[in-house]
C-alpha cells in the first residue's frame, strides 16, 4: 500500500530481490519521518494546551473524553483518571458537571457557552465548540474552561470597597454640611444666590479674594466654601486672625523665623503659616488690623510670592492663595493713613460682600432650622421650633448677624424646658415680660389703670406715626379724640422718643396684648383685695 501511494504501482509489480528490500527500507524511512513529524505536532499541541491559563478538554463525536490539560484539573478539581476515556453521557460523569457543554454541542451542532459550578465550589465559564472534518461532520468537540472564582471574588471585593467609598463620601458630605452652612442652607434669597454663584466662579481662579461684611455674617464660612470648591481643596486651608495676635508675634506666625533670630527662638527655626499652607489657601481674617510694617511685607508676598523669615537673608517662595476678610471700611482707613492703598488694590482684585442678616430676613428661618438640626445632633436632642416663633425671629434686629442666630439656637436647644421651642423661651421675650410684670403697680382704681394704659398706648402711637392725626387714622379713631387725649394725658416729645426706642423691638399688637395682660392682673389684684 505504501509503494502504491508513493510510486503509483501495485505491490506485486515491485522489483524483486535486493532492489525490493531497498525500496521497502526507503518506505519505512519515509514512514518513520512522518511519525516523527506527527509526534512533534502532537507535542507542540500538548505544550500549547498546557501553557494556556484556561482549562481545555477534547472529546470525540460520541462524547468520549480524549484529552485534558492540567489547568482543567485545577479549575474543576477533576483528575485525568476520572474522566479520560469516559463518555459525557455516563451517569457518574453527569454528577461531575451538569449540564455538559460537549453534550449540548453534539445535540445543537453549534457552539455553546454557559456557566458551570463544580463540586469543589469553583465557578467557571464554559465554551464548547465543534471541530468539523472535510465533509462538514463533527469529529471533535473542544471545550474551553475559564475559572471565574477569583474574578468573581475580586468583583465582590470591588463592590464592597465601592459601597464603603460611597458611604464615606456621604458621611464626609454630611459632616461638611454640619461644619459649613453653605449654599444648601444659606441660599434662600436672590441676593445670597448671586453671592454664592459668584463665589463658585471666584473659586476657579487664583487671584487674591477680599470678603467684606459686618461681624458675624459668615465671612469665614464663605472663605471655606471658596476653598472647598477650588482646585486647592485637597491642600491645607489655614486661618489667622490678624487682630488677635500681638504685633511682635504676628510676623513670626505668618512668615516663620530662622535659628537664633531672637531670644527664645527654636534652634532649627520655625515655618510660618504661609509655608505650612503651601499649595493651599490662607485666610487673613480682620486684615484691617494688620500693622503697617507687616502690610509692606504682605504686599511683597502678594506681588512676588516670596518672603523672608524673621532673621533670614534668603528669600523663600511658596504657592499660596490669599483670602482676606474684614468688617472695616478699608477705603476710610486708607484716607486716614492706617491701611496701604497699594495693598488694598492688590487684595481687592476679587471682592465678595455679605449683607447683614437684617437685610436678608428670608434667610433667618431656613438658617434657624439648619442650626437646629446641627445642635440637635450635637447635643442628642429632638427640639423643634414652634411656628409662632417665626415672626419674632424675623423681626429681631440681629446685631450679631448669623453668629448671634447660631448662638441663640444652641442656647434654646440646651435650656428650653419643652420639646417645642416657644416664644416665651426667647431670652428677650422673657426679660421684657419680667420688666413689665415688675413695672405693673396697683393704681388704686380702674379709672387710673385705664388712664395709664391709654397714656402708654397713645404715646407709642404718636411716636410711631409722627402726629396725633396719623396715629388716629391708623387706629380707626377720630383725630379730635386723639388730640384731646394727648392734651389731657400731657404726652411729651421726650416720652415719645423713649417709646420710639421701645418700639424698635415691639409692635402695637404685642404692646396691646401686654397692656391688656397688665390690666387683667390689676383687676385680679383688686378682686383679691376686695
MARVEX-316532 format. One line per field, with one value per residue (C-alpha): residue in three letters; chain; x, y, z. Coordinates in nm, 2 decimals. Layout:
r	ALA:...;
c	A:...;
px	X:...;
py	Y:...;
pz	Z:...;
REM end
This chain:
r	UNK:UNK:UNK:UNK:UNK:UNK:UNK:UNK:UNK:UNK:UNK:UNK:UNK:UNK:UNK:UNK:UNK:UNK:UNK:UNK:UNK:UNK:UNK:UNK:UNK:UNK:UNK:UNK:UNK:UNK:UNK:UNK:UNK:UNK:UNK:UNK:UNK:UNK:UNK:UNK:UNK:UNK:UNK:UNK:UNK:UNK:UNK:UNK:UNK:UNK:UNK:UNK:UNK:UNK:UNK:UNK:UNK:UNK:UNK:UNK:UNK:UNK:UNK:UNK:UNK:UNK:UNK:UNK:UNK:UNK:UNK:UNK:UNK:UNK:UNK:UNK:UNK:UNK:UNK:UNK:UNK:UNK:UNK:UNK:UNK:UNK:UNK:UNK:UNK:UNK:UNK:UNK:UNK:UNK:UNK:UNK:UNK:UNK:UNK:UNK:UNK:UNK:UNK:UNK:UNK:UNK:UNK:UNK:UNK:UNK:UNK:UNK:UNK:UNK:UNK:UNK:UNK:UNK:UNK:UNK:UNK:UNK:UNK:UNK:UNK:UNK:UNK:UNK:UNK:UNK:UNK:UNK:UNK:UNK:UNK:UNK:UNK:UNK:UNK:UNK:UNK:UNK:UNK:UNK:UNK:UNK:UNK:UNK:UNK:UNK:UNK:UNK:UNK:UNK:UNK:UNK:UNK:UNK:UNK:UNK:UNK:UNK:UNK:UNK:UNK:UNK:UNK:UNK:UNK:UNK:UNK:UNK:UNK:UNK:UNK:UNK:UNK:UNK:UNK:UNK:UNK:UNK:UNK:UNK:UNK:UNK:UNK:UNK:UNK:UNK:UNK:UNK:UNK:UNK:UNK:UNK:UNK:UNK:UNK:UNK:UNK:UNK:UNK:UNK:UNK:UNK:UNK:UNK:UNK:UNK:UNK:UNK:UNK:UNK:UNK:UNK:UNK:UNK:UNK:UNK:UNK:UNK:UNK:UNK:UNK:UNK:UNK:UNK:UNK:UNK:UNK:UNK:UNK:UNK:UNK:UNK:UNK:UNK:UNK:UNK:UNK:UNK:UNK:UNK:UNK:UNK:UNK:UNK:UNK:UNK:UNK:UNK:UNK:UNK:UNK:UNK:UNK:UNK:UNK:UNK:UNK:UNK:UNK:UNK:UNK:UNK:UNK:UNK:UNK:UNK:UNK:UNK:UNK:UNK:UNK:UNK:UNK:UNK:UNK:UNK:UNK:UNK:UNK:UNK:UNK:UNK:UNK:UNK:UNK:UNK:UNK:UNK:UNK:UNK:UNK:UNK:UNK:UNK:UNK:UNK:UNK:UNK:UNK:UNK:UNK:UNK:UNK:UNK:UNK:UNK:UNK:UNK:UNK:UNK:UNK:UNK:UNK:UNK:UNK:UNK:UNK:UNK:UNK:UNK:UNK:UNK:UNK:UNK:UNK:UNK:UNK:UNK:UNK:UNK:UNK:UNK:UNK:UNK:UNK:UNK:UNK:UNK:UNK:UNK:UNK:UNK:UNK:UNK:UNK:UNK:UNK:UNK:UNK:UNK:UNK:UNK:UNK:UNK:UNK:UNK:UNK:UNK:UNK:UNK:UNK:UNK:UNK:UNK:UNK:UNK:UNK:UNK:UNK:UNK:UNK:UNK:UNK:UNK:UNK:UNK:UNK:UNK:UNK:UNK:UNK:UNK:UNK:UNK:UNK:UNK:UNK:UNK:UNK:UNK:UNK:UNK:UNK:UNK:UNK:UNK:UNK:UNK:UNK:UNK:UNK:UNK:UNK:UNK:UNK:UNK:UNK:UNK:UNK:UNK:UNK:UNK:UNK:UNK:UNK:UNK:UNK:UNK:UNK:UNK:UNK:UNK:UNK:UNK:UNK:UNK:UNK:UNK:UNK:UNK:UNK:UNK:UNK:UNK:UNK:UNK:UNK:UNK:UNK:UNK:UNK:UNK:UNK:UNK:UNK:UNK:UNK:UNK:UNK:UNK:UNK:UNK:UNK:UNK:UNK:UNK:UNK:UNK:UNK:UNK:UNK:UNK:UNK:UNK:UNK:UNK:UNK:UNK:UNK:UNK:UNK:UNK:UNK:UNK:UNK:UNK:UNK:UNK:UNK:UNK:UNK:UNK:UNK:UNK:UNK:UNK:UNK:UNK:UNK:UNK:UNK:UNK:UNK:UNK:UNK:UNK:UNK:UNK:UNK:UNK:UNK:UNK:UNK:UNK:UNK:UNK:UNK:UNK:UNK:UNK:UNK:UNK:UNK:UNK:UNK:UNK:UNK:UNK:UNK:UNK:UNK:UNK:UNK:UNK:UNK:UNK;
c	A:A:A:A:A:A:A:A:A:A:A:A:A:A:A:A:A:A:A:A:A:A:A:A:A:A:A:A:A:A:A:A:A:A:A:A:A:A:A:A:A:A:A:A:A:A:A:A:A:A:A:A:A:A:A:A:A:A:A:A:A:A:A:A:A:A:A:A:A:A:A:A:A:A:A:A:A:A:A:A:A:A:A:A:A:A:A:A:A:A:A:A:A:A:A:A:A:A:A:A:A:A:A:A:A:A:A:A:A:A:A:A:A:A:A:A:A:A:A:A:A:A:A:A:A:A:A:A:A:A:A:A:A:A:A:A:A:A:A:A:A:A:A:A:A:A:A:A:A:A:A:A:A:A:A:A:A:A:A:A:A:A:A:A:A:A:A:A:A:A:A:A:A:A:A:A:A:A:A:A:A:A:A:A:A:A:A:A:A:A:A:A:A:A:A:A:A:A:A:A:A:A:A:A:A:A:A:A:A:A:A:A:A:A:A:A:A:A:A:A:A:A:A:A:A:A:A:A:A:A:A:A:A:A:A:A:A:A:A:A:A:A:A:A:A:A:A:A:A:A:A:A:A:A:A:A:A:A:A:A:A:A:A:A:A:A:A:A:A:A:A:A:A:A:A:A:A:A:A:A:A:A:A:A:A:A:A:A:A:A:A:A:A:A:A:A:A:A:A:A:A:A:A:A:A:A:A:A:A:A:A:A:A:A:A:A:A:A:A:A:A:A:A:A:A:A:A:A:A:A:A:A:A:A:A:A:A:A:A:A:A:A:A:A:A:A:A:A:A:A:A:A:A:A:A:A:A:A:A:A:A:A:A:A:A:A:A:A:A:A:A:A:A:A:A:A:A:A:A:A:A:A:A:A:A:A:A:A:A:A:A:A:A:A:A:A:A:A:A:A:A:A:A:A:A:A:A:A:A:A:A:A:A:A:A:A:A:A:A:A:A:A:A:A:A:A:A:A:A:A:A:A:A:A:A:A:A:A:A:A:A:A:A:A:A:A:A:A:A:A:A:A:A:A:A:A:A:A:A:A:A:A:A:A:A:A:A:A:A:A:A:A:A:A:A:A:A:A:A:A:A:A:A:A:A:A:A:A:A:A:A:A:A:A:A:A:A:A:A:A:A:A:A:A:A:A:A:A:A:A:A:A:A:A:A:A:A:A:A:A:A:A:A:A:A:A:A:A:A:A;
px	0.00:0.29:0.45:0.13:0.08:0.44:0.51:0.17:0.25:0.08:0.29:0.32:0.48:0.77:1.11:1.23:1.55:1.78:1.60:1.28:1.45:1.59:1.26:1.10:1.36:1.31:0.93:1.00:1.23:0.96:0.70:0.93:0.98:0.60:0.56:0.82:0.65:0.32:0.48:0.63:0.30:0.13:0.40:0.35:-0.02:0.03:0.27:0.02:-0.27:-0.06:0.07:-0.28:-0.42:-0.76:-0.86:-0.91:-1.10:-1.13:-1.40:-1.48:-1.81:-1.95:-1.89:-1.58:-1.33:-0.99:-0.77:-0.75:-0.48:-0.35:-0.54:-0.87:-0.79:-0.71:-1.02:-1.26:-1.09:-1.14:-0.84:-0.74:-0.80:-1.16:-1.27:-1.03:-1.19:-1.53:-1.85:-2.01:-2.34:-2.24:-2.45:-2.13:-2.00:-2.32:-2.27:-1.93:-2.05:-2.41:-2.50:-2.22:-2.10:-1.99:-2.33:-2.51:-2.28:-2.34:-2.72:-2.73:-2.44:-2.33:-2.10:-2.24:-2.14:-2.27:-2.16:-2.08:-2.03:-1.82:-1.83:-1.54:-1.75:-1.54:-1.74:-1.63:-1.75:-1.76:-1.74:-1.77:-1.70:-1.74:-1.44:-1.56:-1.38:-1.36:-1.72:-1.85:-1.92:-1.83:-1.54:-1.41:-1.56:-1.31:-1.42:-1.26:-1.30:-1.22:-1.21:-1.41:-1.39:-1.11:-1.25:-1.59:-1.43:-1.24:-1.56:-1.74:-1.45:-1.46:-1.84:-1.78:-1.50:-1.71:-2.00:-1.77:-1.63:-1.98:-2.07:-1.75:-1.83:-2.18:-2.06:-1.80:-2.07:-2.29:-2.00:-1.92:-2.28:-2.27:-1.94:-2.02:-2.36:-2.32:-2.54:-2.80:-2.89:-2.79:-2.91:-3.28:-3.28:-3.18:-2.90:-2.74:-2.79:-2.60:-2.33:-2.27:-2.27:-2.01:-1.81:-1.81:-1.68:-1.41:-1.31:-1.19:-0.93:-0.61:-0.63:-0.65:-1.00:-1.14:-1.45:-1.62:-1.92:-2.03:-1.91:-2.08:-2.23:-2.03:-1.71:-1.51:-1.79:-1.78:-1.40:-1.43:-1.68:-1.44:-1.15:-1.36:-1.48:-1.13:-0.86:-0.68:-0.95:-0.72:-0.44:-0.43:-0.66:-0.52:-0.67:-0.53:-0.70:-0.47:-0.62:-0.59:-0.21:0.03:0.22:0.56:0.45:0.23:0.52:0.67:0.33:0.29:0.65:0.83:1.18:1.54:1.76:1.86:1.65:1.56:1.58:1.39:1.37:1.38:1.72:1.61:1.39:1.02:0.80:0.52:0.16:0.25:0.49:0.25:-0.03:0.19:-0.03:-0.34:-0.51:-0.48:-0.75:-0.62:-0.92:-0.96:-0.70:-0.77:-0.59:-0.27:0.01:0.16:0.50:0.35:0.14:0.46:0.58:0.25:0.24:0.58:0.44:0.12:0.32:0.61:0.50:0.82:0.91:1.19:1.17:1.24:1.62:1.66:1.86:1.74:1.40:1.16:0.89:0.57:0.24:-0.05:-0.38:-0.47:-0.82:-0.86:-1.17:-1.26:-1.56:-1.40:-1.42:-1.07:-1.12:-1.18:-0.88:-0.67:-0.79:-0.68:-0.34:-0.39:-0.41:-0.19:-0.36:-0.13:-0.20:-0.58:-0.58:-0.37:-0.61:-0.92:-0.89:-1.19:-1.44:-1.74:-1.97:-2.20:-2.50:-2.61:-2.88:-3.13:-3.12:-3.20:-3.47:-3.59:-3.27:-3.35:-3.59:-3.40:-3.08:-3.26:-3.37:-3.02:-2.87:-3.14:-3.06:-2.69:-2.73:-2.99:-2.73:-2.45:-2.64:-2.86:-3.18:-3.50:-3.62:-3.84:-3.93:-4.29:-4.43:-4.54:-4.17:-4.11:-4.24:-4.03:-3.71:-3.77:-3.83:-3.54:-3.26:-2.98:-2.69:-2.47:-2.59:-2.56:-2.33:-2.60:-2.86:-2.64:-2.57:-2.93:-3.05:-2.78:-2.89:-3.26:-3.17:-2.99:-3.21:-3.57:-3.77:-4.02:-3.95:-4.11:-3.93:-4.20:-4.19:-4.17:-3.84:-3.67:-3.44:-3.56:-3.92:-3.87:-3.67:-3.94:-4.21:-4.03:-3.97:-4.34:-4.45:-4.22:-4.34:-4.71:-4.83:-5.17:-5.30:-5.58:-5.88:-5.99:-6.01:-5.64:-5.54:-5.73:-5.56:-5.22:-5.29:-5.42:-5.12:-4.88:-5.07:-5.12:-4.77:-4.64:-4.88:-4.79:-4.42:-4.47:-4.67:-4.53:-4.86:-5.19:-5.38:-5.17:-5.20:-5.57:-5.61:-5.40:-5.61:-5.95:-6.02:-6.14:-5.83:-6.00:-6.04:-5.67:-5.57:-5.79:-5.65:-5.29:-5.36:-5.53:-5.26:-4.98:-4.80:-4.45:-4.19:-3.93:-4.15:-4.23:-3.86:-3.84:-4.14:-3.96:-3.67:-3.92:-4.10:-3.78:-3.84:-4.22:-4.52:-4.85:-5.02:-4.77:-4.79:-5.17:-5.16:-4.91:-5.10:-5.43:-5.25:-5.13:-5.49:-5.62:-5.35:-5.47:-5.83:-5.74:-5.54:-5.83:-6.07:-5.84:-5.80:-6.18;
py	0.00:0.23:0.15:0.22:0.55:0.67:0.53:0.47:0.09:-0.22:-0.43:-0.73:-0.52:-0.41:-0.53:-0.83:-0.93:-0.67:-0.38:-0.48:-0.47:-0.13:0.01:-0.14:0.03:0.36:0.33:0.26:0.56:0.78:0.64:0.69:1.06:1.11:0.95:1.18:1.48:1.38:1.32:1.67:1.82:1.64:1.75:2.11:2.09:1.94:2.22:2.49:2.33:2.31:2.66:2.81:2.97:2.83:2.46:2.25:1.93:1.74:1.49:1.29:1.28:1.02:1.23:1.03:1.25:1.21:1.48:1.75:1.98:2.05:2.38:2.20:1.98:2.29:2.47:2.18:1.96:1.66:1.43:1.28:0.93:1.01:1.12:1.03:0.76:0.80:0.93:1.26:1.07:0.83:0.88:0.93:1.19:1.39:1.42:1.58:1.85:1.92:2.03:1.91:2.15:1.87:1.70:2.03:2.08:1.73:1.80:2.15:2.11:2.46:2.64:2.66:2.90:2.85:2.89:2.58:2.53:2.23:2.01:2.20:2.52:2.68:2.86:2.88:3.00:2.71:2.75:2.42:2.44:2.18:2.08:1.96:1.74:1.79:1.66:1.91:1.64:1.69:1.47:1.66:1.89:2.13:2.28:2.59:2.63:2.97:2.98:3.28:3.21:3.46:3.72:3.70:3.72:4.03:4.18:4.12:4.29:4.58:4.61:4.62:4.87:5.09:5.07:5.17:5.46:5.58:5.56:5.75:6.02:6.05:6.08:6.34:6.54:6.53:6.64:6.92:7.03:7.04:7.23:7.47:7.63:7.68:7.71:7.44:7.61:7.98:8.05:8.13:8.49:8.61:8.82:8.51:8.30:8.56:8.58:8.20:8.17:8.44:8.26:7.94:8.14:8.30:7.96:7.86:8.14:8.21:8.58:8.72:8.75:9.01:8.92:9.21:9.23:9.31:9.09:8.76:8.74:8.43:8.56:8.25:8.02:8.18:8.15:7.78:7.74:7.91:7.69:7.36:7.45:7.53:7.30:7.35:7.18:6.88:7.11:7.29:7.58:7.78:8.08:8.35:8.65:8.94:9.13:8.85:8.82:9.08:9.27:9.14:8.78:8.82:8.84:8.51:8.34:8.45:8.41:8.19:8.26:8.14:7.98:8.23:8.51:8.63:8.52:8.20:8.11:7.75:7.61:7.48:7.78:7.75:7.77:8.02:7.98:8.07:7.78:7.55:7.63:7.56:7.46:7.56:7.87:8.10:8.32:8.65:8.74:9.10:9.22:9.58:9.51:9.42:9.67:9.89:9.73:9.39:9.54:9.62:9.26:9.11:9.34:9.19:8.84:8.91:9.06:8.81:8.51:8.54:8.65:8.64:8.46:8.66:8.68:8.53:8.66:8.43:8.48:8.19:8.12:7.94:7.90:8.01:8.17:8.46:8.52:8.83:8.92:9.24:9.41:9.75:10.01:9.98:10.29:10.50:10.36:10.45:10.81:10.81:10.65:10.33:10.10:10.10:10.18:9.96:9.66:9.73:9.72:9.40:9.22:9.37:9.21:9.00:9.10:8.94:9.14:8.96:9.17:9.16:8.92:9.21:9.28:8.92:8.82:8.54:8.36:8.37:8.08:7.84:7.92:7.86:7.52:7.43:7.53:7.34:7.02:7.08:7.13:6.86:6.61:6.76:6.76:6.45:6.65:6.65:7.01:7.18:7.55:7.65:7.84:8.12:8.19:8.27:8.63:8.72:8.58:8.76:9.09:9.08:9.33:9.06:9.30:8.99:8.85:8.48:8.42:8.56:8.34:8.03:8.10:8.16:7.83:7.64:7.81:7.73:7.36:7.34:7.54:7.53:7.31:7.18:6.98:7.26:7.60:7.86:8.25:8.27:8.07:8.36:8.55:8.90:8.80:8.65:8.96:9.20:9.01:9.03:9.40:9.46:9.24:9.44:9.77:9.70:9.87:9.88:10.22:10.21:10.23:10.10:10.46:10.51:10.18:10.27:10.61:10.45:10.21:10.49:10.71:10.44:10.33:10.68:10.79:10.49:10.55:10.92:10.83:10.57:10.77:11.12:11.30:11.26:11.27:10.99:10.78:10.83:10.73:10.42:10.31:10.40:10.67:11.03:11.26:11.51:11.23:11.15:11.52:11.57:11.26:11.38:11.71:11.56:11.30:11.55:11.34:11.50:11.47:11.33:11.04:10.99:10.94:10.68:10.50:10.51:10.31:10.08:10.03:9.91:9.57:9.55:9.62:9.76:9.42:9.29:9.61:9.59:9.23:9.30:9.61:9.42:9.15:9.41:9.54:9.19:9.14:9.47:9.36:9.03:9.21:9.44:9.14:8.97:9.28:9.32;
pz	0.00:0.08:-0.25:-0.44:-0.26:-0.31:-0.67:-0.82:-0.86:-0.71:-0.47:-0.70:-0.97:-0.74:-0.85:-0.65:-0.49:-0.34:-0.51:-0.34:0.00:-0.07:-0.17:0.14:0.36:0.18:0.25:0.62:0.65:0.49:0.73:1.03:0.94:0.91:1.25:1.40:1.24:1.39:1.73:1.71:1.62:1.90:2.15:2.02:2.07:2.42:2.51:2.38:2.58:2.90:2.87:2.84:3.15:3.07:3.10:2.79:2.73:2.40:2.32:2.00:1.81:2.05:2.36:2.47:2.66:2.49:2.64:2.92:3.04:3.39:3.42:3.36:3.66:3.87:3.76:3.81:4.07:3.84:3.77:3.44:3.56:3.64:3.30:3.02:2.80:2.96:2.79:2.90:2.89:3.17:3.49:3.70:3.46:3.48:3.85:3.80:3.56:3.46:3.20:2.98:2.71:2.49:2.50:2.42:2.12:1.99:2.02:1.88:1.63:1.73:1.98:2.34:2.62:2.98:3.34:3.55:3.92:4.01:4.32:4.48:4.47:4.19:3.92:3.56:3.22:2.97:2.59:2.39:2.01:1.74:1.51:1.17:0.91:0.53:0.49:0.75:1.01:1.38:1.48:1.78:2.05:2.22:2.55:2.70:3.08:3.23:3.61:3.73:4.10:4.17:3.93:4.09:4.43:4.32:4.18:4.51:4.70:4.45:4.51:4.89:4.85:4.62:4.86:5.15:4.95:4.87:5.24:5.33:5.07:5.20:5.56:5.45:5.27:5.58:5.80:5.56:5.57:5.95:5.96:5.68:5.63:5.26:4.96:5.05:5.38:5.34:4.98:5.01:4.87:4.52:4.69:4.85:4.54:4.34:4.61:4.61:4.23:4.22:4.50:4.28:3.99:4.20:4.34:4.00:3.97:4.16:4.22:4.58:4.72:4.97:5.17:5.34:5.57:5.93:6.22:6.23:5.88:5.79:5.62:5.74:5.62:5.27:5.26:5.35:5.07:4.82:4.92:4.91:4.56:4.43:4.28:4.61:4.81:4.90:5.01:5.35:5.44:5.73:5.91:6.13:6.30:6.24:6.53:6.79:6.79:6.92:6.66:6.77:6.73:6.42:6.18:6.31:6.28:5.92:5.79:6.04:6.18:6.14:6.40:6.67:6.52:6.87:7.23:7.29:6.92:6.83:6.73:6.40:6.32:6.25:5.95:5.93:5.81:5.45:5.43:5.61:5.37:5.06:4.77:4.95:5.08:5.38:5.53:5.68:5.89:6.02:5.76:5.87:6.20:6.02:6.13:5.86:5.88:5.81:5.53:5.34:5.38:5.29:4.98:4.87:4.91:4.72:4.43:4.40:4.61:4.81:5.17:5.42:5.75:6.06:6.08:5.74:5.45:5.17:5.01:5.01:4.75:4.82:4.62:4.84:4.76:4.99:5.10:5.32:5.53:5.72:5.88:5.84:5.57:5.42:5.20:5.50:5.66:5.35:5.38:5.75:5.66:5.86:5.55:5.25:4.92:4.71:4.93:4.92:4.54:4.54:4.77:4.62:4.27:4.36:4.63:4.79:5.02:5.26:5.36:5.73:5.83:5.89:5.51:5.42:5.66:5.44:5.54:5.91:5.93:5.70:5.89:6.22:6.11:5.98:6.31:6.50:6.31:6.38:6.75:6.79:6.66:6.86:7.20:7.12:7.14:6.95:6.98:6.72:6.66:6.70:6.40:6.64:6.69:6.32:6.33:6.64:6.49:6.16:6.33:6.57:6.48:6.48:6.55:6.58:6.25:6.17:6.47:6.71:6.55:6.58:6.94:7.02:6.86:7.06:7.38:7.31:7.24:7.57:7.81:7.67:7.91:7.64:7.33:7.13:7.15:7.22:7.21:7.59:7.57:7.38:7.62:7.52:7.55:7.89:8.00:7.88:8.04:8.38:8.32:8.25:8.55:8.77:8.63:8.69:9.01:9.15:9.07:9.32:9.08:8.75:8.60:8.69:8.53:8.21:8.21:8.25:7.96:7.73:7.81:7.71:7.40:7.25:7.35:7.14:6.86:6.82:6.84:6.57:6.32:6.39:6.48:6.65:6.32:6.17:6.49:6.49:6.12:6.16:6.46:6.32:6.57:6.51:6.51:6.75:7.01:7.00:7.02:7.33:7.49:7.41:7.57:7.87:7.93:7.87:7.62:7.58:7.30:7.54:7.64:7.27:7.20:7.47:7.32:6.97:7.12:7.28:6.95:6.78:6.93:6.97:6.75:6.86:6.87:7.12:7.33:7.33:7.45:7.73:7.83:7.85:8.04:8.29:8.32:8.39:8.66:8.82:8.81:8.97:9.24:9.31:9.33:9.58:9.79:9.79;
REM end
